[in-house]
Amino acid sequence: MSLCEIRITTYKRPQLLKRSLDSVIAQTHDNWSALVFDDSPEQEAKAVVETYQDSRIIYKPHSKNIGCSKNLDYAFQSKAYVGGEYAFVLEDDNYLFPNFISENIKIIEETGINIVLRNQEWRLEENGSSVATNRTTRGQWFYQGSYSPIELRSRLFFCEGISNGGLFWQTNKIKSNLQVGTQVKHPWHQELFRTLRIEESIWFGEEPLCAFTEFARNDTTSIKLAPELPAKLTRGSQSIWIFLLKKYGDLILSNAENIADKQGAKINLERHLVNAFYFKYKFTELTKLEIYKILTKASLRYVLFEDPFKNAWSTL
């Protein structure tokens, strides 16, 4: 069986790391190497790795704390670190289902496509338990099958595009550079920008074969699985939408309209178009008053917050 590299990013969460490693041990495809990139100066992950006494698990601490974003980006090197034909990134708070590796390799072998975007089951981390939410991370915006780069980027009007936890690729054939560089500071912004890095078709695997966990908030009312993002983070989405509309114009708008029609999300699209200052569009869902309110907030966001990608556009 082909060697698969698992790049595990971790920081001061030994119990969650153990769960992640347990899910790796349980894989039906057992020819793998797990590289544990520990970003903690105290190296809590070392003791966890040593308990397994498994030579396939390789402890790779950083000499100093480099931060979550840099650790993630380090793990997303497209080419192999230790000779693996396949690779993916597993953050320590997420975990795999047993057929994750084998099914993703099967898709690549059958389709000849080098990148798989695997759907994730959305789980809620609450009081030490992983609780089902009956949701997936990408099931609303993707269907089983292949997507060209423009079809993938059209999804950025509705979600983050690719996800850190669901990406699986063939290291010796991939054409895309999955690393976004130090210019992109926030992990969530990395997902947005990494979507722009994809230069080839990808395959979306609809069946969730891994878990994305969100931590419960101390909220006396209810737990919001998709809270409204702070304005500073939304500035990143705004910048992406402006870029896409300038670069692709009617082509990407047509793709986004098709998605909106299928998912009943036309009002979402119209809001994002206003946020991107795009008015060559016949708005049917938003009233003039709503457009004005959205435009006011968008203008303030654009002026008050710096474009998080200003130093990264030149790398595309």
C-alpha positions, 0 to 999 in steps of 0.5 A: 500500500502507498505511504500516506503522510499525516501532518498533525498540528498541535498546541497544548491539547494532549488529550485531544491529540490522543483522540486524533492519534487514536483515530489514525491508529484505527485507519484501515489503510495502515501504511502511514507516517504521522508527523506531529508538529508540536508548537508548544515550548513545553512539548506536552505532545511528546509524552503522548507520542511516546505512549504509543511506542509506534515508529510510524508516529514521528514527533517534530517539535518546533524549536520555538513557538511559531503560532497557529497560522504558521504551524498550519501553513508549514503542514500544508507543504504540497510535496512530501516530507518523508516520502509519502505519496499522499498527504493531509493535515489533521488539527489536534481537535479533529479526528478521522473515521476508519476509512478516511485514508483508504476511501480518499486514495480510492477516489484519486486512483479512480478519477485521476484527480490529485486533490480530494476535498472530503466532507466533514461531520460537524461535531460539538465539543462539550464537557469532554464529549463529541456531540453530533450536530446533524450537520456537515461542513461542506454538504450544503454547498458541494455535491459529489463530483469534480470541480474546476478552479472557477467552480470551487472559487464560486463557493467563496461567496457562500463558504470558506471554499476548501477546509483545512481538515478535509483536504487530501492530495497526491504529493508527487502529482499535485500542481497547486501550491497549498501553502499561503505564506506568512503574509496571511495571518489568520487560520480562517483567512488561510482557508479562503486564500488557499482556495485561490491557490488551487490550480487544478480540478478537485473532487468533493467526497460527499460522505463525511469521513472525518470530524470537525469539532467546534467548542461549546460557548458559555452561552445561556441561550443556545450554541451558535454553530455559525456565529456572525464573524467579527468585522475584522475577519469579514474584511477578508471575505470582502477582499476576496469577493472584490478580487473574484469579481474584478478577475472573473466578472460575469463568469464567476457571477453566473456560477454563484447565481446557479449555486444560490438558485439551487440552495435558496441563497440568493439573498446571501449572494446579493448581500455579498455583492453589496459588500463587494461594491458590485452594483452591475446587478439587478437586485431582487431580494434586497430593498433599497433601504437594506442595500443602503444599510449593508453598504454603510457597514461595508464602507466602514469595514473597508476603511477601518480595517486593513486588507488581510491579503494586501501582501499576499495578492502578488503571490497568486 
